[in-house]
């Protein structure tokens, strides 16, 4: 099998979940704050990214991050350009850890309109796809956010995601399409119904060869996205934690058939810069095992 086919087989069949380690420039200070490093720990963006790479390296090299429980990891562009133990990060993940790398490609969110935040334009997308293909990167991830149950807004967000997704797929990568529904949305259940309908419409329009993944907020209605899980164009449906605690996210995830986690904050919430290696590894191990168990729970359909 080609490397792509090997990675596709891992994502489709190997037990485990996807670690989201892709905090970008805007969200990095918050992630570092949770880790116990405040803004006095750096004086410019370069120093900030060096600090967060140290944190990510600590996670990626930990014995608690294993292929037995983790099938993939989503990385920020800066992380992919750096090295872990003398190897490019994507190369280290796949060839040392046998964990499938993904690259976050979006440039952040536009201002809210029609109850949603579309993605900002991506003028650097081709360059990012070229970077991904220089390493054994399997796919990409891009995020937009739904705040209200506005049909035109939801349709626009899904259309934009799929327009970019088809371009990414044409470049030989598998896009993770992430139209997040804000967990604080007062019309969350209604917004999720609109989202499911819009997703199915776009999936049905694909050419039969294009493959995508979906990263979705844990829904109010259990198994709402089962039609998406079973769609032939969908490699995998993964769930974001979206601000839920790990306990809440795990509980909700257990109720979603054939959906696995792709958690960020819920995965990292107990990790601190001042922990010893043993304390750090044990905290990460507890988180990974908890999320793995929730991802692998047998689901009653």
N, C-alpha and C positions, 0 to 999 in steps of 0.2 A: 504493500500500500504506500501511496505517497504520504508525505507529512500531513497534508491537508486531510486526506482520508483517514489517517490515524487519529488526528484530532477530532474529526467529525464522529468517529466511532466512540471516542472517549466521552464526548459531550452527550451523545445519544444514549450510551449504554452503561457507562461506569457509574456506580453509586457515588453520590457526593453533591456538593453545592459549589457555587461560584463566589469567591471572595471579592468584594468591591473595594479596591484600594486606590480609587481614582479621584480623590479630592483634588480640585484644581486651585488656581490662584485665589479665587474668591472664597472657597470653603476651607482652604488650608489652615488659616489662623484659628478657626473654630475647632478643627480636628486636633491641632497641636495643643490648644487650650484644654481640650478634654484629656489629652495625653499628659498634661501637667507642665507644659512649656508655654509661658505667656510671651507676649510680643517683645519683652525685653531680651528674649533669647536670640534675636536677630535684628539687623539694622537695615536690610534691604531684601528684595525678592530673592536674589541669588542665595543669600545666607538662609532665608526661610526655606527655600526648596532643598538646600543641603541638609537642614535639620529634619525636614519631613522625609527625606530619602533615608536618613539614618534610622528613623522610626520604621519605615517600610522594609528596609534591609533587615532589621531586627525581626520583623514579622516573617518575611519571606525565607529567612535562613533558620527560623525556629524549627526544632524537631516536632513541634505541635502542628505545623502546617504540612500535611502529608497528602500524597496522591490517594491514599485510602479514604479520605474524607473530603478532599478539595479537588474538584475537576477543572476549575478554571479560576483566573484572577484578572480583574479589570484594572488597567494601569493608566495613569496620567502620562501625557506625552513626555514631560520632563523625566519621569521615572524610566521610560523606555530608552531615553538618550543616555542614561547613566548605567553604571555597572554594579553588579552584585558578585562579590568574591572573584573579581577579575574578569567577569563575563558580562556582555550586554544583558540587561535585565530579562528581556524576552527569551534569550538563549538560555539563561540560567533557569528560568521557570520551566521551560519545556524539556531541555536536555539534561538537567540535573534533577529537578523535582518531578518531572513528568506531569506538570500542571499546565493547562492550555492558556496562553496569554491572549488578552483582548486589549484594545486601545480605545480610550475615550476620545472622541473626535469633535464633539460639539464645542462651540465658542461661548456657551452660556445662554441665558434666557433674554428674550425681548420683553418690553413692557406688556402688561396685561391688556388684552383686548378681547371682547366677546367671551369673557370668563376664562380665558386661557393665556398661557405664555408660550408662544412659539419659540423655536430656537432662533438665535441670531444667525445671519448669513454665515456661511463657512467658506471664505475665500482660500483658506489654507488646506482644504480637505484633500486635494490631490497630493500635496506634499506630505500630509500625515499618512495617507494610504501608501505612499512610496516608502516612508519610514517603517510602517508596519511590515511591508513585504521584504524589507532588509533583514528582518528577524522572523522567527517562526511564530508570527502572530496569526491567529485564526480568524478573528473578527473584531468588530468595533462596537462602541456603545455611544448613544446620543440620547439626551434627556430633554423633554419638554413637560409642562405642568398644566393640569386641568384644575381650575378652582371652582367652576360652576357647571351645573347641568345645562349647558347651552349647546344645542345641537350643531349649530353652524360653527361654533368655536371648536367643538370636539372633532367635527369632520375636518376642519382646517388643520388641526394638530396632527391627526392621523395621516392625512394626505401629505403633509410636509415630511413626516417621518418616512413614509414609504417612498416618496420621491428621492430623498437622499439614500434610502436603503437600497433602491434599485441601482443607483450609481455605485454604491459600495460593493454590492454583489457582483456587478459587472467587472469590478477590479479584482475579483477573486477572493473576496473576504465575506464573512457572514455577519450582517449587521444585527446588533441587539437594538430593537426598537423599544424605546422607553417613554411612553406617554403617561407619566405619573399622575394619579389622582391625589390631590392634597388630602391628607388624612383629616384635616380640619374642615374640609368642604361640608357645608350644611346640607347639601343635596348629594352626598357621596354615592348612595345606592343608585340614584337616578343617573348621575354622571357615569357610573360604571356600566349601566345598561346601554347608554348611548355609545360608550367607548367600545363595548363588545361588538355591537352592531357595525360600527365603523371599521373595526379591525377585520371582521369577517368579510365585509365588502371589499376591502383592499387586498386581503389574502386571496380571495376568489379571482381577482383581476390579474394576479401574477401569472407568468408565462408557463408555469409548470416545471421550470428548471431552477428558478430563483429560490434560495433558501433564506429564511430569516429566523431570528429568535425574538422573543417578546419578554420584556421586563416590566411587570405590572404591580401596582399597589395591591396589597392583600384586601380582597373585596368583602363587602358586607354580606353578600349572598354566597354561601359556600358553593364551590365548583362552578361559579359563574362562567369562567373562561375555559371550561372543558372542551367546547367546540374548537377553541383556538389550539389547545393542547393536541387535539386529534387531527388538526388540519395537516394535509400532506406537505405544505410549504414550511411548516414550523418545525425546526430542529428541537427546540426546548422552550418551555415557558418557565421563567424564574420570577421570584417575588422580591421586591424591595422592602426594606423595613420602614422607610418613610417617616422616621421619627418615633415609631413605636419602640418601647423598651424591648430588649431581647425576649423577655418572658412573654410579653403580649404578642410580639411578632411570631414567636415559636408556636404559641397557642393557636393563632389564626392560620399559620402555615399548615399545621397538622390536619386542618379540615379541607385542604385543597388537594384533590387527587392529581398525582403525577406532576406536581409543581414543586420545584426545589428553590432554596433560598439563593439570593444574591444580595446579602446584607453588607452594610458598611458600618454605620454607627452602632448597630446592635452587635456586630462582631467585635468592634474595638472598644466598647464602652468601659471595660474593666482594665485596660492596659494603661500603665503609667511609666513615665520616663525614669522615675527613681526606683522602680522595682529591680530586684536582683534578677539575674538570668533565670534562676529557678522560679522565682515568683512570677516573672513575665511569662515564661513558658507554661506554667501551671494555669495562669489566668486565661491565656490564649487557648490552651487545651480544653478547659471547661467550656469556653464559648464555642469552639469548633465542634465539640462533641454534642453540645446542646442543639446547635443549629443543624448538624448532621442528622441527629435523631429526629428532629421535627421534619426535616426534608424527606426522610426515609420511612416515616410512619405509614403503615398500611392505611389506606383511605377507603372508607365505605362510600360507594357511589349510589 
